[in-house]
């Protein structure tokens, strides 16, 4: 049974399109995360407040990362048993998800990672259907070419 899954993901929302034997299911997950700004470099101040500020900032960063990982894991829970995974998205989230998929032992099923701007749910589903349809035609064409070579 072939289960092709494509998803569009950023830090706030994931749209997951599951194609299972000609049936399509669309799921949406929201991260409930606020925009997070990471500051580069430490504070130059040498007083006690600087140390407290750095600790507070580190804590915020850890909470952000933990919440993000829970969000990715929720998205990954929809990808189990996938035979092919397509990842779309505008920024860092798609690469971060790829790393989480490696942790979960699913990275071998990734067929492509593509940059894609914000899209409607219908547009995301259409793009994912198109990708898998084209890849299926490509593999059918390769199989036909290999068969033709064997017959000669």
C-alpha positions, 0 to 999 in steps of 0.5 A: 500500500502506497502512502505518499505524504507531503507537507508545507511547514513553517514555524507557525503552521503545518499543512499535511496532505496524505495520499493513500491509494487515491484517497486524500486527507488534509490535516492542519497543525498549528504551533501556537508559537509567537514570533521568536527573536534570537539575539546574537552575541552576549550582553556587554554589560558586566553587572549582575543584571547582565548575567540574569538577562542572559539566563532569562534569554537562554531559558526563553530559547530553550522553551522555544526549542522545546515547543518547536520540537513538540510541534515537529513531533506532532507533524511527524506523527502523521508521517509514520508508514509513509512510503514517500515524504515531500517537504515544502516551506518558506524558511528554516522549518523544513530543514529543522523538520528534516533533522527531526525526521533523522532522529525518528528514522524517517529521513530515508523516505524524504523524496524532496525538500523544496522552498515554497512561499505561503500558499492556501491549503488547496494550493498546497494540496495541488502542488503535492499531488502534482509532485507525486503524479510527476514522480510516478510518471517519471518512474513509469517512464524509467521502468519502460526504458529499462524494459525496452533495454532488456528486450534488445 
